[in-house]
Amino acid sequence: MDNAQASVETAANAERTRLIFCLLAACITAATLAAFAGSTLQDPDSWWQVRAGLDFLANRTFPTVDPYSHTFAGQPWIAKEWLGQIFLALAYRVGGWDGVVTLIIAAIGLAVFLMAWFLSAWLRPILSVGLTLLAAFLIAPIYTARPHVFTLPIMVTWTALLFRASAEERVPPWWLLALVVLWANLHATFTLSFVIAGFAGLDLLARIGLSKPALLAKWIAFGLLCPLAGLIHPYGVKAILATFSVASGNEAVPLILEWLPFNAPEQPSQEIAMLAALFGLLVSRLRLGWPKALFIVFTVHMLLAHMRFAYLFFLLVPIVIAVEIAEQYPSLSAVAWLWEKRDRVEKFFARRIYAISGAAAVLLVGMALILSGAYQLTPSPKTSASGALAFARDHHLSGNVLNSYNFGGTLIFHDIKTYIDGRTDQLFLAGFTKTDDATGHSDGKPLLEAQLKKYAIGWALLTADDTRIPFFTELGWKRAYADEYAVIYLPGT
């Protein structure tokens, strides 16, 4: 009886220690992000994402046509990521941009905790935390105030539980379909849930073949329900069709930085980590089934094709192959660690789990309060054009504006109709984005002149490095305002 009680206590202490390791990973990540809080407000799309959410809260209607530009006003447009935009808007209402950043950091911290938790179910906690923190560092470029961040905890949970169900040869938890519904209303990447489920199903098939037809039938039913769950959306199938517009490579994709192919010189840490991971897989001779090998190939392809998808490789691959690492390298497994004698540090943490958890909660709340009161965060001046917009307001500039792409979001936020903005997944197509890009080329002056006439442009708001600036001077436009980040041109009189 004493031995049994000792075993139960040992397992309980180990579980508590594991929990503390995962909380520690989340706290380290949150503290680091708080120290560099302004970096999450560098994306020009953060402006219009918040504004879309604020408009929904004010109007309580789902838009079906474009309300924000003068070039495509009235054209079909849907707020397919409406729920993520509402989260951002609510955070903005509560705490301004500080509130938005706090919410983003909380979502990232939750994703880090979940990744460490699921990894530590198979691997030693210290190894799990190390892999998690490394992954969190490598995907830092995607930490921006946009709805995709809210999907990171969902993606980690979805992948971990599906591949665990496959490894244990059982039916996936049916409640996971609710995650698809949530994911679909948060961000357009919800179609990745279908792909991940497909790979997990193939992994099960490779394990059991046709020996358990009833189990396979339930997996097939689960897979068929995934896209149906994705249709539980205010816009129904339109949300999926809008996603396919980008996936098929519309004209804007090659012109937007985050959709460009992976660039090794610009992301050396990601290149080194990816090559090191592939080298480790090769020299370790880790035996993976063909579905998981194919999954790794898929994530590498997505990383190389579009740099924004680097998180698929760094977040999900460790989760997917953790079971094989634990089985083939027992010294790295959670089982081996579980039955090791706990050292004094681990015992100390395990016995004080409630106090430590409370201290972590106080720390996180304190960081949120500091973030909301001390920093007074604002988006990057490279996207805000605050001085230029103040000039435009003070001088009552009117008429249609021609703006640089990076100022589209702030114009929407400040209720000024845009010429172009970040919603190129649905708008600014049919040659428009290509033409806008071409106006900045060496032979672009005739195209620019034609656009100025076609859209009755009354003033221009350009980034300080916009290549079209010389053309405005040559066309007789006058520089009315200039600062380090923005310039305003007005037609010559």
MIGULO-901525 format. One record per residue (C-alpha): x, y, z; chain; residue in one letter. Coordinates in nm, 3 decimals, padded with zeros to 5 digits. Layout:
BEGIN
(atom (X,Y,Z),A,a) ...
***
This chain:
BEGIN
(atom (00.000,00.000,00.000),A,m) (atom (00.283,00.235,00.090),A,d) (atom (00.453,00.162,-00.240),A,n) (atom (00.129,00.230,-00.426),A,a) (atom (00.083,00.559,-00.243),A,q) (atom (00.442,00.652,-00.315),A,a) (atom (00.391,00.578,-00.684),A,s) (atom (00.076,00.792,-00.693),A,v) (atom (00.256,01.076,-00.517),A,e) (atom (00.552,01.047,-00.754),A,t) (atom (00.323,01.063,-01.057),A,a) (atom (00.132,01.358,-00.910),A,a) (atom (00.452,01.547,-00.837),A,n) (atom (00.580,01.476,-01.185),A,a) (atom (00.255,01.605,-01.338),A,e) (atom (00.276,01.922,-01.132),A,r) (atom (00.639,01.971,-01.230),A,t) (atom (00.543,01.925,-01.593),A,r) (atom (00.271,02.187,-01.554),A,l) (atom (00.516,02.433,-01.400),A,i) (atom (00.763,02.381,-01.684),A,f) (atom (00.486,02.467,-01.934),A,c) (atom (00.376,02.772,-01.736),A,l) (atom (00.738,02.882,-01.723),A,l) (atom (00.762,02.862,-02.103),A,a) (atom (00.447,03.073,-02.139),A,a) (atom (00.569,03.332,-01.887),A,c) (atom (00.911,03.361,-02.051),A,i) (atom (00.746,03.415,-02.387),A,t) (atom (00.497,03.669,-02.253),A,a) (atom (00.766,03.862,-02.066),A,a) (atom (00.989,03.874,-02.373),A,t) (atom (00.705,03.992,-02.595),A,l) (atom (00.605,04.255,-02.339),A,a) (atom (00.960,04.390,-02.344),A,a) (atom (00.927,04.436,-02.722),A,f) (atom (00.556,04.511,-02.721),A,a) (atom (00.570,04.771,-02.998),A,g) (atom (00.694,04.514,-03.248),A,s) (atom (00.345,04.362,-03.268),A,t) (atom (00.209,04.686,-03.414),A,l) (atom (00.428,04.703,-03.724),A,q) (atom (00.173,04.562,-03.969),A,d) (atom (-00.034,04.816,-04.167),A,p) (atom (-00.330,04.576,-04.167),A,d) (atom (-00.372,04.602,-03.788),A,s) (atom (-00.546,04.937,-03.842),A,w) (atom (-00.823,04.814,-04.066),A,w) (atom (-00.867,04.486,-03.879),A,q) (atom (-00.951,04.681,-03.563),A,v) (atom (-01.174,04.922,-03.755),A,r) (atom (-01.369,04.638,-03.915),A,a) (atom (-01.435,04.496,-03.569),A,g) (atom (-01.538,04.836,-03.431),A,l) (atom (-01.779,04.885,-03.721),A,d) (atom (-01.935,04.545,-03.656),A,f) (atom (-01.983,04.627,-03.288),A,l) (atom (-02.145,04.957,-03.386),A,a) (atom (-02.366,04.830,-03.670),A,n) (atom (-02.419,04.463,-03.577),A,r) (atom (-02.430,04.373,-03.947),A,t) (atom (-02.206,04.158,-04.163),A,f) (atom (-02.084,04.360,-04.463),A,p) (atom (-02.134,04.215,-04.810),A,t) (atom (-01.987,04.501,-05.015),A,v) (atom (-01.675,04.713,-04.975),A,d) (atom (-01.738,05.013,-04.748),A,p) (atom (-01.379,05.135,-04.718),A,y) (atom (-01.233,05.221,-05.062),A,s) (atom (-01.334,05.464,-05.335),A,h) (atom (-01.186,05.248,-05.611),A,t) (atom (-01.393,04.935,-05.538),A,f) (atom (-01.680,05.083,-05.336),A,a) (atom (-01.987,04.864,-05.355),A,g) (atom (-01.799,04.564,-05.494),A,q) (atom (-01.853,04.227,-05.319),A,p) (atom (-01.648,04.200,-05.001),A,w) (atom (-01.700,03.996,-04.684),A,i) (atom (-01.547,04.028,-04.339),A,a) (atom (-01.463,03.658,-04.333),A,k) (atom (-01.244,03.694,-04.021),A,e) (atom (-01.515,03.884,-03.834),A,w) (atom (-01.471,03.710,-03.498),A,l) (atom (-01.097,03.778,-03.482),A,g) (atom (-01.169,04.141,-03.576),A,q) (atom (-01.424,04.165,-03.295),A,i) (atom (-01.169,04.032,-03.045),A,f) (atom (-00.925,04.301,-03.159),A,l) (atom (-01.193,04.569,-03.144),A,a) (atom (-01.302,04.472,-02.792),A,l) (atom (-00.941,04.481,-02.675),A,a) (atom (-00.904,04.824,-02.836),A,y) (atom (-01.219,04.949,-02.664),A,r) (atom (-01.091,04.834,-02.327),A,v) (atom (-00.730,04.942,-02.348),A,g) (atom (-00.655,05.109,-02.678),A,g) (atom (-00.355,04.971,-02.864),A,w) (atom (-00.213,04.855,-02.531),A,d) (atom (-00.518,04.632,-02.495),A,g) (atom (-00.471,04.495,-02.845),A,v) (atom (-00.108,04.406,-02.777),A,v) (atom (-00.197,04.249,-02.441),A,t) (atom (-00.454,04.025,-02.610),A,l) (atom (-00.206,03.922,-02.881),A,i) (atom (00.060,03.837,-02.622),A,i) (atom (-00.196,03.633,-02.425),A,a) (atom (-00.287,03.433,-02.737),A,a) (atom (00.078,03.363,-02.814),A,i) (atom (00.146,03.268,-02.450),A,g) (atom (-00.144,03.023,-02.459),A,l) (atom (-00.010,02.866,-02.779),A,a) (atom (00.333,02.827,-02.619),A,v) (atom (00.183,02.668,-02.308),A,f) (atom (-00.021,02.422,-02.513),A,l) (atom (00.272,02.326,-02.734),A,m) (atom (00.492,02.260,-02.431),A,a) (atom (00.210,02.066,-02.263),A,w) (atom (00.143,01.837,-02.559),A,f) (atom (00.514,01.781,-02.623),A,l) (atom (00.577,01.698,-02.258),A,s) (atom (00.318,01.421,-02.277),A,a) (atom (00.579,01.232,-02.483),A,w) (atom (00.914,01.401,-02.414),A,l) (atom (01.104,01.518,-02.109),A,r) (atom (00.968,01.855,-01.989),A,p) (atom (01.301,02.035,-02.022),A,i) (atom (01.333,01.913,-02.381),A,l) (atom (00.971,02.007,-02.452),A,s) (atom (01.018,02.357,-02.314),A,v) (atom (01.342,02.402,-02.507),A,g) (atom (01.180,02.300,-02.836),A,l) (atom (00.879,02.520,-02.765),A,t) (atom (01.080,02.831,-02.684),A,l) (atom (01.294,02.776,-02.993),A,l) (atom (00.983,02.746,-03.210),A,a) (atom (00.831,03.055,-03.047),A,a) (atom (01.145,03.252,-03.131),A,f) (atom (01.164,03.129,-03.489),A,l) (atom (00.808,03.226,-03.578),A,i) (atom (00.831,03.572,-03.417),A,a) (atom (00.786,03.753,-03.753),A,p) (atom (00.418,03.651,-03.754),A,i) (atom (00.349,03.806,-03.413),A,y) (atom (00.136,04.096,-03.534),A,t) (atom (-00.196,04.239,-03.422),A,a) (atom (-00.406,04.043,-03.668),A,r) (atom (-00.661,03.760,-03.631),A,p) (atom (-00.426,03.481,-03.741),A,h) (atom (-00.255,03.492,-03.400),A,v) (atom (-00.576,03.372,-03.233),A,f) (atom (-00.562,03.051,-03.435),A,t) (atom (-00.220,02.941,-03.304),A,l) (atom (-00.355,02.773,-02.986),A,p) (atom (-00.630,02.609,-03.194),A,i) (atom (-00.384,02.479,-03.453),A,m) (atom (-00.152,02.334,-03.187),A,v) (atom (-00.441,02.163,-03.006),A,t) (atom (-00.598,02.033,-03.328),A,w) (atom (-00.273,01.881,-03.453),A,t) (atom (-00.167,01.732,-03.118),A,a) (atom (-00.499,01.564,-03.042),A,l) (atom (-00.554,01.426,-03.392),A,l) (atom (-00.210,01.268,-03.414),A,f) (atom (-00.241,01.141,-03.057),A,r) (atom (-00.569,00.973,-03.151),A,a) (atom (-00.393,00.817,-03.449),A,s) (atom (-00.101,00.695,-03.237),A,a) (atom (-00.340,00.544,-02.983),A,e) (atom (-00.561,00.400,-03.258),A,e) (atom (-00.884,00.555,-03.142),A,r) (atom (-01.148,00.793,-03.274),A,v) (atom (-01.065,01.167,-03.258),A,p) (atom (-01.261,01.358,-02.994),A,p) (atom (-01.576,01.476,-03.167),A,w) (atom (-01.566,01.806,-02.980),A,w) (atom (-01.266,01.900,-03.194),A,l) (atom (-01.513,01.989,-03.468),A,l) (atom (-01.610,02.289,-03.254),A,a) (atom (-01.252,02.409,-03.295),A,l) (atom (-01.301,02.408,-03.672),A,v) (atom (-01.607,02.631,-03.630),A,v) (atom (-01.412,02.869,-03.407),A,l) (atom (-01.110,02.862,-03.639),A,w) (atom (-01.326,02.930,-03.947),A,a) (atom (-01.474,03.243,-03.792),A,n) (atom (-01.139,03.369,-03.666),A,l) (atom (-00.922,03.338,-03.975),A,h) (atom (-00.914,03.210,-04.329),A,a) (atom (-00.642,02.952,-04.257),A,t) (atom (-00.911,02.719,-04.118),A,f) (atom (-00.886,02.516,-04.439),A,t) (atom (-00.552,02.391,-04.303),A,l) (atom (-00.754,02.196,-04.047),A,s) (atom (-00.881,01.974,-04.329),A,f) (atom (-00.526,01.909,-04.450),A,v) (atom (-00.393,01.828,-04.103),A,i) (atom (-00.685,01.594,-04.038),A,a) (atom (-00.611,01.421,-04.368),A,g) (atom (-00.249,01.357,-04.271),A,f) (atom (-00.354,01.226,-03.928),A,a) (atom (-00.602,00.991,-04.096),A,g) (atom (-00.333,00.864,-04.332),A,l) (atom (-00.108,00.806,-04.031),A,d) (atom (-00.377,00.586,-03.877),A,l) (atom (-00.423,00.400,-04.205),A,l) (atom (-00.050,00.332,-04.224),A,a) (atom (-00.059,00.195,-03.869),A,r) (atom (-00.359,-00.038,-03.890),A,i) (atom (-00.422,-00.090,-04.260),A,g) (atom (-00.773,-00.227,-04.306),A,l) (atom (-00.771,-00.433,-03.986),A,s) (atom (-01.017,-00.205,-03.803),A,k) (atom (-01.283,-00.101,-04.053),A,p) (atom (-01.515,00.044,-03.788),A,a) (atom (-01.241,00.277,-03.663),A,l) (atom (-01.154,00.382,-04.017),A,l) (atom (-01.519,00.453,-04.089),A,a) (atom (-01.541,00.686,-03.790),A,k) (atom (-01.225,00.868,-03.899),A,w) (atom (-01.370,00.911,-04.247),A,i) (atom (-01.691,01.047,-04.096),A,a) (atom (-01.486,01.288,-03.885),A,f) (atom (-01.295,01.401,-04.192),A,g) (atom (-01.615,01.461,-04.390),A,l) (atom (-01.761,01.664,-04.104),A,l) (atom (-01.459,01.897,-04.095),A,c) (atom (-01.552,02.101,-04.405),A,p) (atom (-01.916,02.096,-04.297),A,l) (atom (-01.813,02.246,-03.964),A,a) (atom (-01.619,02.510,-04.157),A,g) (atom (-01.943,02.614,-04.324),A,l) (atom (-02.089,02.723,-03.989),A,i) (atom (-02.003,03.081,-04.069),A,h) (atom (-02.213,03.392,-04.135),A,p) (atom (-02.095,03.388,-04.496),A,y) (atom (-02.117,03.011,-04.542),A,g) (atom (-01.927,02.878,-04.842),A,v) (atom (-01.815,03.229,-04.940),A,k) (atom (-01.553,03.218,-04.665),A,a) (atom (-01.393,02.908,-04.819),A,i) (atom (-01.413,03.048,-05.173),A,l) (atom (-01.240,03.369,-05.059),A,a) (atom (-00.959,03.159,-04.913),A,t) (atom (-00.917,02.970,-05.238),A,f) (atom (-00.881,03.303,-05.419),A,s) (atom (-00.554,03.361,-05.235),A,v) (atom (-00.445,02.997,-05.244),A,a) (atom (-00.480,02.994,-05.622),A,s) (atom (-00.233,03.282,-05.640),A,g) (atom (-00.423,03.595,-05.737),A,n) (atom (-00.238,03.889,-05.888),A,e) (atom (-00.164,04.050,-05.551),A,a) (atom (00.012,03.747,-05.399),A,v) (atom (00.350,03.800,-05.573),A,p) (atom (00.350,04.166,-05.468),A,l) (atom (00.285,04.129,-05.093),A,i) (atom (00.583,04.065,-04.866),A,l) (atom (00.431,03.797,-04.643),A,e) (atom (00.317,03.596,-04.946),A,w) (atom (00.660,03.595,-05.108),A,l) (atom (00.869,03.275,-05.117),A,p) (atom (01.107,03.208,-04.830),A,f) (atom (01.416,03.429,-04.852),A,n) (atom (01.712,03.272,-04.671),A,a) (atom (01.930,03.588,-04.650),A,p) (atom (01.643,03.774,-04.481),A,e) (atom (01.557,03.489,-04.242),A,q) (atom (01.894,03.327,-04.155),A,p) (atom (01.777,03.190,-03.818),A,s) (atom (01.484,03.010,-03.979),A,q) (atom (01.709,02.868,-04.251),A,e) (atom (01.964,02.740,-03.998),A,i) (atom (01.692,02.588,-03.780),A,a) (atom (01.519,02.419,-04.072),A,m) (atom (01.842,02.274,-04.210),A,l) (atom (01.951,02.163,-03.862),A,a) (atom (01.616,01.991,-03.810),A,a) (atom (01.637,01.811,-04.144),A,l) (atom (02.000,01.714,-04.076),A,f) (atom (01.899,01.576,-03.737),A,g) (atom (01.618,01.372,-03.890),A,l) (atom (01.860,01.222,-04.143),A,l) (atom (02.152,01.137,-03.914),A,v) (atom (01.935,01.014,-03.627),A,s) (atom (01.769,00.763,-03.859),A,r) (atom (01.440,00.834,-03.689),A,l) (atom (01.187,00.595,-03.838),A,r) (atom (00.874,00.777,-03.944),A,l) (atom (00.579,00.642,-04.131),A,g) (atom (00.527,00.773,-04.481),A,w) (atom (00.230,00.997,-04.380),A,p) (atom (00.440,01.187,-04.126),A,k) (atom (00.730,01.211,-04.369),A,a) (atom (00.485,01.351,-04.622),A,l) (atom (00.353,01.594,-04.361),A,f) (atom (00.707,01.725,-04.306),A,i) (atom (00.749,01.766,-04.682),A,v) (atom (00.419,01.956,-04.692),A,f) (atom (00.522,02.199,-04.417),A,t) (atom (00.862,02.257,-04.578),A,v) (atom (00.686,02.327,-04.909),A,h) (atom (00.455,02.578,-04.743),A,m) (atom (00.751,02.748,-04.576),A,l) (atom (00.943,02.775,-04.902),A,l) (atom (00.642,02.885,-05.105),A,a) (atom (00.521,03.157,-04.865),A,h) (atom (00.733,03.282,-04.577),A,m) (atom (00.422,03.352,-04.369),A,r) (atom (00.368,02.977,-04.326),A,f) (atom (00.697,02.910,-04.150),A,a) (atom (00.499,02.844,-03.832),A,y) (atom (00.355,02.524,-03.978),A,l) (atom (00.699,02.363,-03.983),A,f) (atom (00.834,02.498,-03.654),A,f) (atom (00.520,02.457,-03.445),A,l) (atom (00.364,02.143,-03.581),A,l) (atom (00.647,01.911,-03.687),A,v) (atom (00.782,01.865,-03.329),A,p) (atom (00.430,01.779,-03.211),A,i) (atom (00.374,01.530,-03.493),A,v) (atom (00.700,01.337,-03.449),A,i) (atom (00.725,01.352,-03.066),A,a) (atom (00.582,01.002,-03.024),A,v) (atom (00.846,00.847,-03.252),A,e) (atom (01.124,01.030,-03.070),A,i) (atom (00.994,00.903,-02.736),A,a) (atom (00.958,00.544,-02.859),A,e) (atom (01.291,00.520,-03.042),A,q) (atom (01.496,00.725,-02.793),A,y) (atom (01.359,00.622,-02.450),A,p) (atom (01.609,00.838,-02.261),A,s) (atom (01.432,01.144,-02.406),A,l) (atom (01.084,01.021,-02.323),A,s) (atom (00.845,01.150,-02.060),A,a) (atom (00.803,00.794,-01.931),A,v) (atom (01.172,00.765,-01.847),A,a) (atom (01.166,01.105,-01.677),A,w) (atom (00.849,01.015,-01.488),A,l) (atom (01.014,00.726,-01.303),A,w) (atom (01.339,00.903,-01.230),A,e) (atom (01.396,01.018,-00.879),A,k) (atom (01.280,01.377,-00.839),A,r) (atom (01.558,01.614,-00.743),A,d) (atom (01.519,01.883,-00.480),A,r) (atom (01.436,02.157,-00.729),A,v) (atom (01.160,01.954,-00.890),A,e) (atom (01.018,01.857,-00.548),A,k) (atom (01.025,02.222,-00.443),A,f) (atom (00.829,02.327,-00.750),A,f) (atom (00.585,02.037,-00.729),A,a) (atom (00.496,02.104,-00.364),A,r) (atom (00.440,02.474,-00.429),A,r) (atom (00.246,02.449,-00.752),A,i) (atom (-00.046,02.659,-00.633),A,y) (atom (00.175,02.936,-00.501),A,a) (atom (00.384,02.935,-00.818),A,i) (atom (00.077,02.930,-01.041),A,s) (atom (-00.068,03.220,-00.845),A,g) (atom (00.258,03.412,-00.873),A,a) (atom (00.260,03.348,-01.249),A,a) (atom (-00.096,03.478,-01.275),A,a) (atom (-00.004,03.789,-01.075),A,v) (atom (00.300,03.839,-01.297),A,l) (atom (00.095,03.816,-01.614),A,l) (atom (-00.175,04.049,-01.479),A,v) (atom (00.094,04.292,-01.368),A,g) (atom (00.252,04.284,-01.711),A,m) (atom (-00.090,04.356,-01.864),A,a) (atom (-00.139,04.654,-01.631),A,l) (atom (00.206,04.787,-01.707),A,i) (atom (00.144,04.737,-02.076),A,l) (atom (-00.186,04.923,-02.055),A,s) (atom (-00.055,05.210,-01.849),A,g) (atom (00.315,05.263,-01.886),A,a) (atom (00.393,05.213,-02.251),A,y) (atom (00.101,05.390,-02.423),A,q) (atom (00.170,05.192,-02.736),A,l) (atom (00.088,05.317,-03.084),A,t) (atom (00.130,05.150,-03.423),A,p) (atom (00.448,05.206,-03.617),A,s) (atom (00.488,05.557,-03.765),A,p) (atom (00.573,05.379,-04.089),A,k) (atom (00.208,05.281,-04.116),A,t) (atom (00.025,05.551,-03.918),A,s) (atom (00.107,05.865,-04.120),A,a) (atom (-00.010,06.054,-03.812),A,s) (atom (00.155,06.383,-03.902),A,g) (atom (00.035,06.371,-04.261),A,a) (atom (-00.322,06.289,-04.158),A,l) (atom (-00.319,06.574,-03.906),A,a) (atom (-00.211,06.806,-04.187),A,f) (atom (-00.486,06.672,-04.412),A,a) (atom (-00.744,06.728,-04.138),A,r) (atom (-00.622,07.078,-04.052),A,d) (atom (-00.618,07.184,-04.418),A,h) (atom (-00.950,07.015,-04.499),A,h) (atom (-00.812,06.807,-04.781),A,l) (atom (-01.095,06.646,-04.971),A,s) (atom (-01.157,06.433,-05.274),A,g) (atom (-01.027,06.089,-05.356),A,n) (atom (-00.683,06.002,-05.225),A,v) (atom (-00.414,05.798,-05.398),A,l) (atom (-00.226,05.627,-05.118),A,n) (atom (00.072,05.399,-05.082),A,s) (atom (-00.026,05.044,-04.991),A,y) (atom (00.112,05.069,-04.637),A,n) (atom (-00.114,05.364,-04.554),A,f) (atom (-00.436,05.190,-04.654),A,g) (atom (-00.503,05.056,-04.306),A,g) (atom (-00.464,05.387,-04.124),A,t) (atom (-00.687,05.561,-04.379),A,l) (atom (-00.963,05.306,-04.313),A,i) (atom (-00.920,05.349,-03.939),A,f) (atom (-00.954,05.727,-03.976),A,h) (atom (-01.260,05.699,-04.201),A,d) (atom (-01.092,05.804,-04.525),A,i) (atom (-01.176,05.604,-04.838),A,k) (atom (-00.869,05.430,-04.974),A,t) (atom (-00.723,05.389,-05.319),A,y) (atom (-00.569,05.055,-05.218),A,i) (atom (-00.526,04.870,-04.889),A,d) (atom (-00.447,04.527,-04.744),A,g) (atom (-00.769,04.354,-04.847),A,r) (atom (-00.622,04.227,-05.173),A,t) (atom (-00.747,03.876,-05.101),A,d) (atom (-01.085,03.992,-05.231),A,q) (atom (-01.046,04.342,-05.378),A,l) (atom (-00.811,04.544,-05.601),A,f) (atom (-00.793,04.264,-05.856),A,l) (atom (-00.881,04.245,-06.228),A,a) (atom (-00.548,04.409,-06.308),A,g) (atom (-00.575,04.691,-06.054),A,f) (atom (-00.296,04.578,-05.819),A,t) (atom (-00.066,04.500,-06.111),A,k) (atom (-00.130,04.844,-06.256),A,t) (atom (-00.069,05.011,-05.921),A,d) (atom (00.263,04.828,-05.893),A,d) (atom (00.356,04.921,-06.249),A,a) (atom (00.302,05.292,-06.180),A,t) (atom (00.611,05.278,-05.959),A,g) (atom (00.837,05.139,-06.231),A,h) (atom (01.069,05.354,-06.440),A,s) (atom (00.817,05.370,-06.723),A,d) (atom (00.516,05.410,-06.497),A,g) (atom (00.443,05.782,-06.535),A,k) (atom (00.182,05.742,-06.815),A,p) (atom (00.005,05.474,-06.613),A,l) (atom (00.009,05.694,-06.304),A,l) (atom (-00.131,05.987,-06.499),A,e) (atom (-00.409,05.766,-06.632),A,a) (atom (-00.495,05.642,-06.282),A,q) (atom (-00.506,05.999,-06.146),A,l) (atom (-00.764,06.090,-06.410),A,k) (atom (-00.963,05.766,-06.398),A,k) (atom (-01.019,05.782,-06.022),A,y) (atom (-01.044,06.163,-05.996),A,a) (atom (-00.760,06.182,-05.744),A,i) (atom (-00.766,06.500,-05.535),A,g) (atom (-00.457,06.437,-05.324),A,w) (atom (-00.186,06.177,-05.270),A,a) (atom (-00.054,06.027,-04.946),A,l) (atom (00.271,05.844,-05.011),A,l) (atom (00.543,05.680,-04.807),A,t) (atom (00.866,05.877,-04.805),A,a) (atom (01.034,05.613,-05.021),A,d) (atom (00.752,05.569,-05.275),A,d) (atom (00.910,05.540,-05.620),A,t) (atom (00.627,05.744,-05.776),A,r) (atom (00.725,06.066,-05.600),A,i) (atom (00.936,06.199,-05.893),A,p) (atom (00.644,06.138,-06.130),A,f) (atom (00.413,06.360,-05.925),A,f) (atom (00.666,06.642,-05.950),A,t) (atom (00.700,06.591,-06.325),A,e) (atom (00.320,06.594,-06.362),A,l) (atom (00.304,06.933,-06.192),A,g) (atom (00.184,06.822,-05.849),A,w) (atom (00.313,07.019,-05.548),A,k) (atom (00.450,06.876,-05.226),A,r) (atom (00.230,07.012,-04.951),A,a) (atom (00.365,06.812,-04.658),A,y) (atom (00.663,06.592,-04.579),A,a) (atom (00.811,06.419,-04.278),A,d) (atom (01.037,06.119,-04.218),A,e) (atom (00.763,05.871,-04.307),A,y) (atom (00.505,06.035,-04.533),A,a) (atom (00.453,06.299,-04.799),A,v) (atom (00.140,06.465,-04.934),A,i) (atom (00.108,06.590,-05.290),A,y) (atom (-00.163,06.821,-05.423),A,l) (atom (-00.248,06.902,-05.784),A,p) (atom (-00.071,07.207,-05.920),A,g) (atom (-00.280,07.518,-05.969),A,t) 
***
